[in-house]
Amino acid sequence: MHHRGRLVPPAEATLPVGSIALRYGVSVFEGIRLYRQTGLSDGTAGGLSGGTAGGLSDGPSDVPSGGVRAWLIEQHLRRLRDSCRLMGLDDGCCADVPGIVDELVGVNGVDEDSYVRVAVSAANPGGITDAAECALTVSVTPSGRKKWLATGTGARLSVSAWQRPSNAVFPAAAKNISAYAGPRLAVAEARAAGYDNCVLVTDEGLISEAPTATVFLVEGGRLVTPRLADAVLPGVTRAWVLAVAAELGLRAAAEPVTVERLRAADEVFLCGTGAEFTPVREVDGAPCGTWPAHPVTESLVDTYFRQARGECPITPVRWPAPDGADGAASGGDGAVRIAGATTVAAAASVPVGDGPATVEGAAR
């Protein structure tokens, strides 16, 4: 793995016990998927950094069949930079990540689906007022399908009494390790009660997100997900789902979601880089409306893997992903429109944004 400028064995990738990262939980991270390519190549093996236009390319994979390609890496790196800025960390090292991933793939002979973890940590010893000296750590671990996609089963979900903190407590757009301490307790409590996972709520009692994934509902062929304003981390997979919906003939919206609405949905699924997709069969012990049928979820999963493996063009994913406080709306033509933003159909011409993140209305 790569740690602080050099390749080291995992046991040597350490931080001091007195570091700001360990004392105050200041360490931001990203998970990035590498997918083995099975589609036709155009004959140019550009490596990861050359073959991963962050989902903005409109052609098949330029990585040879059998090689691996990073999925939506540019969006992940934009979010990593945002997290660094929100946590007071220098984001200059983020530009090195594609080359480091290329190097790790080569050194370790990676030729299968894998998970890349990128962390920027406050590595220096210090107190709460001291400036951070950043350390970049990148690892690659083989990672196939989770239980739900591997076996075709659905998860049992509970609505937790634990809350996601509002932006007045902690910036939801910061993917920082400390933000996972509370959700870790919530999922442990859910599993002790016999569930597979849980969703957390806001301080107003609205559905927010699962501990490590975004929540989506299907209501009569319409996709709905909680708003970013509901203490939701701007998810890269979330952004892809909202972008691809129009191509699949689905309307999509980001709206306030009540507990009752979640329980009454036709389909429910979780999505995220690590989880990919988790179909849900029960919420608080009540079967999801159409389970075991979940055609919308299955269509999304099929499209996701065909694109990720280079078998068809990748849907342009705008980043920061637009998501107005008043929710998303879809026009009658099926094109997704979010708070008056550019339509998905036009998003191919929209560059990935460079704006800095803020706590409220963060660049996402």
C-alpha positions in Angstrom: 0.0 0.0 0.0 1.0 3.6 -0.3 1.6 5.6 2.9 3.2 9.0 3.3 5.0 9.0 -0.1 6.2 5.4 -0.4 5.0 1.8 -0.8 5.0 -0.1 2.5 3.6 -3.3 3.9 0.2 -2.7 5.7 1.8 -3.2 9.1 4.1 -0.1 8.5 1.2 2.2 7.5 0.9 3.7 10.9 0.1 7.1 12.6 1.4 8.3 15.9 -0.8 7.6 18.9 -0.7 11.3 19.7 -1.6 12.4 16.2 -4.5 14.8 15.6 -6.1 12.1 13.6 -6.3 9.7 16.5 -6.9 12.3 19.2 -9.7 14.2 17.5 -10.8 11.9 14.6 -9.6 14.1 11.8 -9.2 11.8 8.8 -11.2 12.1 5.6 -11.5 9.2 3.2 -12.9 7.9 0.0 -13.8 4.4 -1.2 -13.3 3.9 -5.0 -14.3 0.7 -6.9 -12.1 -1.0 -9.4 -14.0 -3.1 -11.9 -12.7 -5.8 -14.2 -13.4 -4.9 -17.7 -15.4 -7.3 -19.9 -16.5 -4.9 -22.7 -14.8 -4.3 -26.0 -11.7 -2.2 -25.9 -10.9 0.5 -28.4 -7.3 -0.8 -28.3 -5.8 1.9 -26.1 -4.6 0.8 -22.7 -4.4 4.2 -20.9 -4.1 2.9 -17.4 -6.5 3.9 -14.6 -5.9 7.7 -14.8 -6.1 7.6 -18.6 -9.1 5.4 -18.8 -11.3 6.9 -16.0 -12.8 10.1 -17.0 -14.9 10.2 -13.9 -17.9 8.9 -15.7 -17.8 11.8 -18.2 -16.7 9.8 -21.2 -19.5 8.6 -23.5 -17.8 5.6 -25.1 -16.9 2.1 -24.1 -14.0 1.4 -21.8 -10.5 2.2 -23.1 -9.0 -0.4 -20.7 -8.4 -3.8 -22.3 -10.8 -6.6 -21.5 -9.5 -8.3 -18.4 -7.9 -5.2 -17.0 -9.4 -3.1 -14.2 -10.8 0.5 -14.3 -11.6 2.9 -11.5 -15.3 3.8 -11.4 -16.3 7.5 -11.2 -12.9 8.4 -9.8 -13.1 12.1 -10.7 -16.3 12.5 -8.7 -14.8 10.6 -5.7 -11.7 12.9 -5.9 -13.9 16.0 -6.0 -15.7 14.8 -2.9 -12.4 14.0 -1.2 -11.2 17.6 -1.9 -14.4 18.9 -0.4 -14.0 16.8 2.7 -10.4 18.1 3.1 -11.6 21.7 2.9 -14.4 21.2 5.3 -12.1 19.5 7.9 -9.2 22.0 7.5 -6.9 19.6 5.7 -4.6 20.4 2.7 -6.2 18.9 -0.4 -3.0 19.2 -2.5 -2.2 15.4 -2.3 -5.5 14.5 -4.0 -4.0 15.1 -7.4 -1.6 12.2 -6.8 -4.2 9.6 -6.2 -4.8 8.3 -9.8 -1.1 7.7 -10.4 -0.8 6.0 -7.0 -3.7 3.7 -7.8 -2.1 2.8 -11.1 1.1 2.0 -9.3 -0.6 -0.2 -6.7 -2.5 -2.1 -9.4 0.7 -2.8 -11.2 2.8 -3.7 -8.2 0.1 -6.0 -6.7 -1.0 -7.5 -10.0 -4.6 -6.5 -9.5 -6.9 -8.0 -12.1 -10.2 -8.5 -10.2 -12.9 -6.3 -8.7 -11.3 -4.4 -5.8 -11.9 -1.6 -3.3 -9.5 1.4 -3.1 -9.5 3.3 0.2 -7.9 6.7 0.1 -7.4 8.6 3.4 -6.0 12.0 4.2 -5.2 12.2 7.9 -3.9 14.8 10.3 -0.7 12.8 11.0 1.2 15.2 13.3 1.0 15.1 17.1 -0.9 18.2 18.4 -3.7 19.7 20.3 -7.1 20.8 19.2 -5.9 24.2 18.0 -2.8 23.0 16.1 -2.6 23.0 12.3 -2.7 19.6 10.6 0.1 18.0 8.6 -1.5 15.7 6.2 -0.6 12.1 5.4 -2.0 10.4 2.3 -2.7 6.6 2.6 -4.0 4.5 -0.3 -4.7 0.8 -0.3 -6.3 -1.7 -2.7 -8.2 -4.7 -1.5 -10.0 -7.4 -3.6 -13.7 -7.0 -3.1 -16.5 -8.8 -5.0 -20.2 -8.6 -4.4 -21.7 -8.3 -0.9 -24.1 -10.9 0.4 -27.3 -9.3 -1.1 -26.2 -9.2 -4.7 -24.2 -12.4 -4.5 -27.2 -14.5 -3.2 -30.2 -12.5 -4.5 -31.6 -12.0 -1.1 -33.0 -8.9 0.5 -32.0 -7.1 3.7 -34.1 -6.6 6.8 -34.0 -2.9 7.7 -35.0 -1.1 10.8 -35.6 2.6 11.4 -33.2 3.6 14.1 -33.8 5.9 17.0 -30.3 7.2 16.4 -30.0 10.5 14.5 -27.7 11.8 11.8 -26.3 15.1 13.2 -27.5 18.3 11.4 -25.1 20.6 9.7 -25.3 22.8 12.8 -23.5 19.9 14.6 -21.1 18.5 11.9 -20.9 19.0 8.2 -22.8 16.2 6.5 -20.8 16.7 3.3 -17.5 15.8 5.1 -16.7 12.1 4.7 -14.7 12.0 7.9 -14.1 9.0 10.1 -15.7 10.6 13.2 -19.0 10.8 11.4 -19.3 7.0 11.5 -19.0 6.5 15.2 -22.7 7.1 15.9 -23.9 5.0 12.9 -21.7 2.2 14.0 -23.6 2.1 17.3 -26.9 2.2 15.4 -26.1 -0.7 13.2 -24.8 -2.8 16.1 -28.1 -2.1 17.9 -30.1 -3.1 14.8 -28.2 -6.4 14.4 -28.7 -7.2 18.0 -32.4 -6.9 17.4 -32.3 -9.3 14.5 -32.1 -6.8 11.6 -29.4 -6.7 8.9 -29.0 -2.9 8.8 -30.8 0.3 9.7 -31.5 3.8 8.5 -31.0 6.9 10.7 -33.3 9.8 11.0 -32.8 13.6 11.2 -33.5 15.7 14.3 -37.0 16.3 12.7 -37.7 12.6 12.4 -37.3 12.4 8.6 -35.4 9.6 7.0 -31.7 10.5 6.4 -29.5 7.6 5.3 -28.1 4.2 6.3 -24.8 4.0 8.2 -22.7 3.6 5.0 -25.2 4.0 2.2 -27.9 6.1 0.6 -31.6 5.2 0.8 -33.9 5.1 -2.3 -37.6 4.3 -2.5 -39.6 3.3 -5.5 -43.1 4.6 -5.6 -45.2 3.7 -8.6 -42.1 3.7 -11.0 -40.8 6.9 -9.4 -37.4 7.0 -7.6 -37.3 9.1 -4.4 -34.3 9.7 -2.1 -33.9 12.0 0.9 -32.5 15.5 0.2 -28.9 16.4 0.9 -30.4 18.9 3.4 -31.6 15.9 5.5 -28.0 15.3 6.8 -27.2 13.1 3.8 -23.6 12.6 2.6 -23.4 13.5 -1.1 -23.1 10.0 -2.5 -21.4 9.3 -5.7 -23.6 6.2 -6.4 -26.6 8.3 -5.4 -25.6 10.9 -8.0 -25.2 8.1 -10.6 -28.7 6.7 -9.8 -30.3 10.2 -10.2 -28.4 10.7 -13.5 -29.2 7.3 -15.0 -32.9 7.4 -14.0 -34.1 9.3 -17.1 -32.3 6.8 -19.4 -34.3 4.0 -17.8 -37.6 5.9 -18.2 -37.9 6.7 -14.5 -38.7 10.0 -12.8 -36.5 10.8 -9.9 -36.7 13.2 -7.0 -34.9 14.2 -3.8 -37.6 15.0 -1.3 -38.4 14.8 2.5 -39.1 11.1 3.3 -41.1 10.2 6.3 -40.9 6.9 8.2 -44.4 6.0 7.0 -43.5 6.7 3.4 -40.4 4.4 3.7 -42.6 1.6 5.1 -45.2 2.0 2.4 -42.8 2.0 -0.6 -43.1 -0.5 -3.5 -39.3 -1.1 -3.4 -36.5 0.1 -1.1 -32.8 -0.3 -1.8 -29.5 1.1 -0.3 -26.6 2.1 -2.5 -23.0 3.2 -2.0 -19.5 2.4 -3.2 -18.8 -0.3 -0.7 -22.3 -1.8 -0.7 -23.0 -1.2 -4.4 -26.7 -2.1 -4.1 -28.6 -3.7 -1.3 -32.2 -4.7 -2.1 -34.5 -4.4 1.0 -37.2 -7.0 1.7 -38.5 -5.7 5.0 -38.7 -2.4 6.9 -39.4 -2.7 10.6 -40.6 -6.2 10.1 -43.1 -5.3 7.4 -42.5 -6.7 3.9 -41.7 -4.2 1.1 -44.7 -3.7 -1.2 -43.7 -5.8 -4.2 -41.0 -8.1 -2.7 -39.7 -10.5 -3.9 -40.3 -8.6 -7.1 -38.0 -5.5 -7.3 -37.8 -4.7 -11.1 -36.6 -1.2 -10.7 -33.8 -2.1 -8.4 -32.8 -5.0 -10.7 -32.8 -2.7 -13.8 -30.5 -0.2 -12.0 -28.1 -3.0 -10.8 -27.9 -4.4 -14.4 -27.2 -1.0 -15.9 -24.6 -0.2 -13.2 -22.5 -3.3 -13.8 -22.8 -3.0 -17.6 -21.4 0.5 -17.4 -18.9 -0.3 -14.8 -17.5 -3.2 -16.8 -17.2 -1.1 -20.0 -20.0 -2.9 -21.8 -21.9 0.3 -22.7 -21.4 4.0 -22.5 -21.2 5.5 -19.0 -24.0 7.9 -18.0 -22.5 11.4 -17.5 -22.6 12.2 -13.7 -22.5 15.9 -12.9 -20.5 16.8 -9.9 -21.2 18.6 -7.6 -24.5 16.8 -7.9 -27.3 19.4 -7.9 -29.9 19.0 -5.2 -32.0 21.9 -4.1 -33.4 22.3 -0.6 -36.9 22.1 -2.1 -36.2 18.7 -3.7 -35.8 17.4 -7.2 -38.5 17.4 -9.8 -38.9 15.5 -13.0 -40.5 16.8 -16.2 -43.2 15.0 -18.1 -40.6 13.9 -20.7 -38.9 11.7 -18.1 -35.7 13.9 -17.9 -34.5 14.4 -14.4 -34.5 18.1 -13.3 -33.2 19.0 -9.9 -34.2 22.4 -8.6 -34.0 24.0 -12.0 -30.6 22.6 -12.8 -29.2 21.3 -16.1 -31.0 18.2 -17.3 -29.3 14.9 -17.3 -29.5 14.8 -21.1 -27.4 18.0 -21.2 -25.1 17.1 -18.4 -22.5 15.5 -20.8 -21.5 19.1 -21.7 -21.3 20.2 -18.1 -17.7 20.0 -16.6 -17.1 18.6 -13.2 -17.3 21.6 -10.8 -14.3 23.2 -9.1 -16.1 25.2 -6.5 -15.2 24.9 -2.8 -17.5 23.2 -0.3 -19.3 24.9 2.5 -21.2 23.5 5.4 -24.6 24.6 4.1 -25.3 24.1 0.4 -22.0 22.3 0.1 -20.4 21.9 -3.3 -21.3 18.3 -3.8 
